[in-house]
Amino acid sequence: IAITSTMYPNVDNAMDNSILFDTLMLERYILLCAQDIHGGLRDKPSKSRDFYHTCYNLSGLSIAQNEHRVAKTDPCFNIRIERVKEVLAVKW
């Protein structure tokens, strides 16, 4: 399936996640609970770190922090917002 701008019309407003989740609490959980003392990120404090949860948490952190410290990523595609715009601009 080709993704088009008509299927994804709000790409410019994709980072307005205030209705979807509490960004401050997401950031706090990731920074306080998901970090492993030896590096990497985990699902929850009782679990061990792994690549999947490290990627998953970094994506969540990017969404929560917007452009403050981490580049914006699209919550649907898990890539940077400007890359989504580039792909949507391509005439297939």
N, C-alpha and C positions, 0 to 999 in steps of 0.2 A: 504494500500500500504506500503510495506517495503521500508525504505530509505536505500540505499546502497552507498558505496563510489563511485561507477561508476555513480550514479545519482548526486553525490555531490563531484566531484573530487578535487575542490580547497579549501577544508576545511582549509588547512594550510595558504592560502592566503585570507581567508574570510574577514579579517579586512582591506584590501586595498580598502577603500571606497572613495578615492579621486575623482574617476570618477563619483560616484553616487551622492555625495552631499558635500557641504563645511562644514567640521567637525568643524572648528572654529566658524562659524556662528551658527551652530546647538547648540554647547555648550553655546555660548553667549545668544541665545534666551532662552534656558532652564533656565539658571542661572539668567538672568535678567528679563524675562517676564513671565515664567511659574510658578515661585515659589509663593505660597500664604503666606502672612504674618503670618498666623496661622498654617503653616505647610502644607505639601502636595503639589501636583503640579496640574496645570490646563491646559486646551487646549490653552487659550489665556487670557490676562489680564482682559477682560470683563466677563469671565466665572468663576464659582466657582470650587474649587478643588474637585476631586473625585478619587476613587481607580483606575479606568481604566486609567485616564490620568497620575496619579502618576506612575503607572507601565510603561506606554508607554514612559513617559519622562525619567525615570530612564534607560530604555533600550536605548533610544537615547543618553543619557549622557554617558553610558557605551561604546557605539560604537564610539562616538566622542572623548572620552578621552583615548581610548585604555587601556593600562595598566598603565597609569600615576597615577590615583587615584581610578579608579573603574575597576574591573576585566573585561576582554574582554568577550563580549557576541556575539553569532552568530546572524547576522541580519535576517536570515531566520527563525531560530527556537526559538530565544529569550531565549536561555540558554547559559551557559558558554561554550567557545570553547572547553575546554578539555572534557566536557561531550558529546559534539557532536562527538568528536573523539572516545570516549569510546563506544558510541552507534554504530557508524559505524564499529568498530572493532569486534563487536559481530557477530558470525556466526549464522545466523537464520536458 
